[in-house]
Structure formats: structure tokens, C-alpha cells
Amino acid sequence: MNNPEVIIVGAGVAGLAAAAALREGGRSCVVLEASQRAGGRARTVLVGADAFDLGATWLHDADRNKLADLALAAGDTLIDADATRTRITLIDGQPGTVEDEYAYNRAAQRFDTTCHARAGLDPDISLSDALADLRDDPWMATIETWEAAQIAAADPRRLSVRDWAANDLQGRNLWAEGGIGALVERRLAPLAGEIVFGAKVTRIAWGGPGVTVETSQGVVRAESCIVTVSAGVLAAGGITFDPPLPETHRGAIDALPMGLLTKIALHIPDGDRLGLAPGTSIRRRLSRPLEPVLSLHAWPHGARHIAGFVGGPAAWDLARGGEGATKAFALQQLGQALGVAAVAKVGEITVSSWGTDPLHRGAYTYALAGHAGARAVLGTPLAGGRLAFAGEAVCTDGLAGTVGGAFLSGERAAGMVR
Ligand SMILES: Cc1cc2nc3c(=O)[nH]c(=O)nc-3n(C[C@H](O)[C@H](O)[C@H](O)COP(=O)(O)OP(=O)(O)OC[C@H]3O[C@@H](n4cnc5c(N)ncnc54)[C@H](O)[C@@H]3O)c2cc1C
């Protein structure tokens, strides 16, 4: 490996975007990636003949999502996921009425207004505590679980209401034909220049005039380094920093735990649509917050599978139980929603494993109550720009936890390293 000006650790969206920006600015860099592929938490696999994203699924807030810009500029097809979606809410096993949907929407508006208003007040409290006055609403357990556990992948009893409000996603949600992971590999990775795969970084010495980075494939030196591994990898001590990171940055890492969202594809090989139109989303009214639930998305964009999502504490419990426990849960939830005949149709079951993967250790971060400023702290470069962090965890543009946010944070870090 030649010694470049900048070393980038991790070939996820943040690392690739940082490399592309550096190269566009005429600087040399190398990306060191522990695994054998680019994309990180954006990863597409095949389920039968159809693309299935194990990680990032939608390009949120599409009008300010640079990955969407890149895809459109290259002529790729992006589909408006909201326009192709219909919703069914099951109440005691039966589809809710139009009045039930109105009631849900009214409750969701009260939830939004309450949480955004509370986010502007001191002190910063948890999302659960912010909902104290809404507990009599029969929909609140469902909405809290949907917003905090399924979307933010977080535990609402720990999630900062200010961090939730700052990253409450707006705008259009687009789906990339062929999957987001494939899009990243096809359009972003080629802009990043040299990527060394299988190079696991173990130690970064940043006290010197430059940086020395030790990897499983040898030592690389450079003027500066951008670290894009997940906050979960940092918290687990997967990389030794010499000198150790200052208290500010260590505190910020501790305040940004990894949430977990597990995705499950239930393949129906005979193509039976089970009476559901493509794009049908099925959720269930819950009787208590954080009741384990699998939300279902049938035949996304015509595929022959039902995608299931389970997030927050329930996802961590299942991950601890192993893949078998997650598959059993998925079939039980499918049966509860669509009946035993649907379960009998299921062939291969594909389960994501972000929680147990040592290169990620979760899906994406949330800030703990009282620590909404942690993302900005972790994103503050050290030693005059010799060491900087990027990735979804440090995004302060309202897109934390997303590929769009990872992209922006990578570009920002590229502009700040020496
Ligand atoms: C199930 C799930 C669903 C999601 N849904 C969406 C969605 O719909 N829309 C959306 O926008 N976002 C979604 N996200 C979030 C999105 O995928 C992430 O925010 C984004 O991909 C993070 O990119 P990153 O570059 O910050 O980190 P990563 O993708 O984690 O990149 C870090 C890279 O560092 C590598 N690495 C780790 N340790 C080392 C080491 N020691 N040495 C070298 N390399 C190392 C890793 O292998 C990885 O490639 C989802 C994520 C998950 C898991």
C-alpha cells in the first residue's frame, strides 16, 4: 500500500463519500475496509430472483439525498415508495375501518406536536417521558413503538426526544431499483479510488506529526485519518487509539448507542400474492408500548417476498436468541396477521444479522436523553484535523441514522481533515 495524504477507515457510504470528495479536491486517499465488499450497512442480496436490502431500504428525504442525486444523474430508476404503498392496520386480527385510520392519524399528529414542542424545552428528556400526557390515547402504544422502535430502532425509554425531533424524517422516500446496496457499489464505490478490502484496522496512532494506521495487512501512514466505523464498533474498542480519545469524544460514543432493526424476507416461491396488492404494509394495533411486533411489507416493488421489520429492544432480544428465534418469531407474526395458510407458503427465510456482526454491532445510532449534542461532539475533528470521525452517527443535518446522513458526514469530514 502506498502512503496517501488521507486514510479513510471503512468503505460504507460515509467512507466512500469522503474519498470521492477528497479525490474531487485533488487529494490522494486510500479506503481501508475490513470486509470483502463496499457499502457497509447498505447491502443488497437476492431472495429468489429479487433484490432484498438487508440494511438501508429507502432513500429518505429524497430531495436532499446525495445518493438519490447520484443515481438520477446516472440514469438509474428511483421509485416513489410512498405512492406504491397501501396500509392495513389490524385490530384484534381484523383490518381497521376508515374511521380507525383517521383516529390513528389524529393520534399521530398529537404525538408529533407533543414531541416537537417538548424537544424545544429544557431539560432534554426521553421520548417515553415526553408522552406522559398522551397515555390515555388507545393508539399511543402503537405510535410510540412505530416511531421509536421500528423507525428509530431505539428504546423510547432511553431515546432523547430532542434527537428524535432533530432527525424526524421529512420528504419523499424513494426506492432504488435493484436495491440501495447495489446502487452504492455501482455508483459511489467507483468514485472512491483505491479501496483495500480485508484490511481490518486495529490501531490508530494520531499523536505524531501525521497518523500511523495498523491493519491486518500492514501499516499505512498519512497526514490525516477519517474514521467511519459505526459508533458500536468504537464503543466495543475494536480500534485502539494512541493517544486515547479525549473524554469529550469517549463520552459522545457512550451517549450514542446502536439501535437495532432486523429485516426478514419471507420468500413465497409459488408467487401466490395471498390476496394482497404489491406494496401493502400491515401493522397491528398494540396494547402496550414495546410489545414485540413484526411490521410487514408485502411484495415490495413486485418481489416474491414479504419483508418483515422488527426494531428496538425486541430486535435485540431476538438477536440474542439467534437466527432460529428470529425466524420462529417471523412465522408466528405472519400467522397472526395472515393465517396459517400463509405460513405454509413460506420457503426460504433470509434474516439480517447487524446486531451480532462485529463490524457493525447494530443498525444505527440514537442519542440518549440529555445527550442530543453528542453527534456534534463526535464530529468535531481532533488535533487540528489530523483525526476526524464521519458516519451516520455524527450527522447533524437531520439525517442521522440514514445513508443520506452518512454521505453528508463523509463529505463534511473530507473538508475538515488537514
Ligand atoms: C436494517 C437496516 C435498515 C436501514 N434502513 C435504512 C433506510 O431505509 N434508509 C436509510 O437511509 N438508512 C437506513 N439504514 C441506515 C443506513 O444503512 C446507515 O445509516 C448507513 O449505511 C451507515 O453508513 P456509514 O458509512 O456511516 O457506516 P457503515 O455502513 O457501517 O460503514 C462502516 C464500514 O466500516 C467497516 N469497518 C468496521 N470496522 C472496521 C475496521 N476495524 N477496519 C476497517 N473497516 C471496518 C465496516 O465493514 C463498514 O463497511 C438502515 C440500516 C439497517 C441496518
The ligand as a Tripos MOL2 file, in Angstrom:
@<TRIPOS>MOLECULE
LIG
   53    58     1     0     0
SMALL
NO_CHARGES

@<TRIPOS>ATOM
      1 C1        -31.8110   -2.9110    8.8990 C.3       1 LIG1
      2 C2        -31.4160   -1.5180    8.4990 C.ar      1 LIG1
      3 C3        -32.3140   -0.7290    7.7990 C.ar      1 LIG1
      4 C4        -31.9610    0.5590    7.4140 C.ar      1 LIG1
      5 N1        -32.8440    1.2940    6.6750 N.ar      1 LIG1
      6 C5        -32.4430    2.4860    6.1620 C.ar      1 LIG1
      7 C6        -33.2340    3.1590    5.1990 C.ar      1 LIG1
      8 O1        -34.3070    2.6730    4.7930 O.2       1 LIG1
      9 N2        -32.7760    4.3370    4.6950 N.ar      1 LIG1
     10 C7        -31.5780    4.8760    5.1030 C.ar      1 LIG1
     11 O2        -31.2130    5.9480    4.6110 O.2       1 LIG1
     12 N3        -30.7950    4.2460    6.0120 N.ar      1 LIG1
     13 C8        -31.1900    3.0610    6.5300 C.ar      1 LIG1
     14 N4        -30.3800    2.3850    7.3790 N.ar      1 LIG1
     15 C9        -29.1740    3.0300    7.9030 C.3       1 LIG1
     16 C10       -28.0180    3.0790    6.9040 C.3       1 LIG1
     17 O3        -27.8190    1.7990    6.3560 O.3       1 LIG1
     18 C11       -26.7620    3.5490    7.6610 C.3       1 LIG1
     19 O4        -27.0420    4.7560    8.3450 O.3       1 LIG1
     20 C12       -25.5740    3.8130    6.7360 C.3       1 LIG1
     21 O5        -25.4440    2.8030    5.7720 O.3       1 LIG1
     22 C13       -24.3150    3.9370    7.5860 C.3       1 LIG1
     23 O6        -23.2090    4.2040    6.7640 O.3       1 LIG1
     24 P1        -21.7960    4.5160    7.4360 P.3       1 LIG1
     25 O7        -20.8500    4.7660    6.3310 O.co2     1 LIG1
     26 O8        -21.9570    5.5390    8.4990 O.co2     1 LIG1
     27 O9        -21.3900    3.1870    8.2240 O.3       1 LIG1
     28 P2        -21.1570    1.6850    7.7220 P.3       1 LIG1
     29 O10       -22.0370    1.3760    6.5940 O.co2     1 LIG1
     30 O11       -21.2560    0.8250    8.9500 O.co2     1 LIG1
     31 O12       -19.6420    1.6720    7.2130 O.3       1 LIG1
     32 C14       -18.5700    1.4260    8.0670 C.3       1 LIG1
     33 C15       -17.6470    0.4280    7.3970 C.3       1 LIG1
     34 O13       -16.5320    0.1980    8.2880 O.3       1 LIG1
     35 C16       -16.1450   -1.1580    8.1760 C.3       1 LIG1
     36 N5        -15.3660   -1.4990    9.3650 N.ar      1 LIG1
     37 C17       -15.7960   -1.7810   10.6160 C.ar      1 LIG1
     38 N6        -14.7460   -1.9960   11.4340 N.ar      1 LIG1
     39 C18       -13.6260   -1.8280   10.6860 C.ar      1 LIG1
     40 C19       -12.2280   -1.9010   10.9840 C.ar      1 LIG1
     41 N7        -11.7710   -2.1860   12.2070 N.pl3     1 LIG1
     42 N8        -11.3430   -1.6760    9.9720 N.ar      1 LIG1
     43 C20       -11.7940   -1.3760    8.7090 C.ar      1 LIG1
     44 N9        -13.1010   -1.3120    8.3960 N.ar      1 LIG1
     45 C21       -14.0060   -1.5200    9.3690 C.ar      1 LIG1
     46 C22       -17.4630   -1.8940    8.0560 C.3       1 LIG1
     47 O14       -17.2810   -3.1690    7.4820 O.3       1 LIG1
     48 C23       -18.2730   -0.9490    7.1560 C.3       1 LIG1
     49 O15       -18.1210   -1.2940    5.7910 O.3       1 LIG1
     50 C24       -30.6930    1.0780    7.7580 C.ar      1 LIG1
     51 C25       -29.7750    0.2820    8.4430 C.ar      1 LIG1
     52 C26       -30.1320   -1.0110    8.8020 C.ar      1 LIG1
     53 C27       -29.1050   -1.8620    9.4880 C.3       1 LIG1
@<TRIPOS>BOND
     1     1     2 1
     2     2     3 ar
     3     2    52 ar
     4     3     4 ar
     5     4     5 ar
     6     4    50 ar
     7     5     6 ar
     8     6     7 ar
     9     6    13 1
    10     7     8 2
    11     7     9 ar
    12     9    10 ar
    13    10    11 2
    14    10    12 ar
    15    12    13 ar
    16    13    14 ar
    17    14    15 1
    18    14    50 ar
    19    15    16 1
    20    16    17 1
    21    16    18 1
    22    18    19 1
    23    18    20 1
    24    20    21 1
    25    20    22 1
    26    22    23 1
    27    23    24 1
    28    24    25 2
    29    24    26 1
    30    24    27 1
    31    27    28 1
    32    28    29 2
    33    28    30 1
    34    28    31 1
    35    31    32 1
    36    32    33 1
    37    33    34 1
    38    33    48 1
    39    34    35 1
    40    35    36 1
    41    35    46 1
    42    36    37 ar
    43    36    45 ar
    44    37    38 ar
    45    38    39 ar
    46    39    40 ar
    47    39    45 ar
    48    40    41 1
    49    40    42 ar
    50    42    43 ar
    51    43    44 ar
    52    44    45 ar
    53    46    47 1
    54    46    48 1
    55    48    49 1
    56    50    51 ar
    57    51    52 ar
    58    52    53 1
@<TRIPOS>SUBSTRUCTURE
     1 LIG1         1 GROUP 0 **** ****
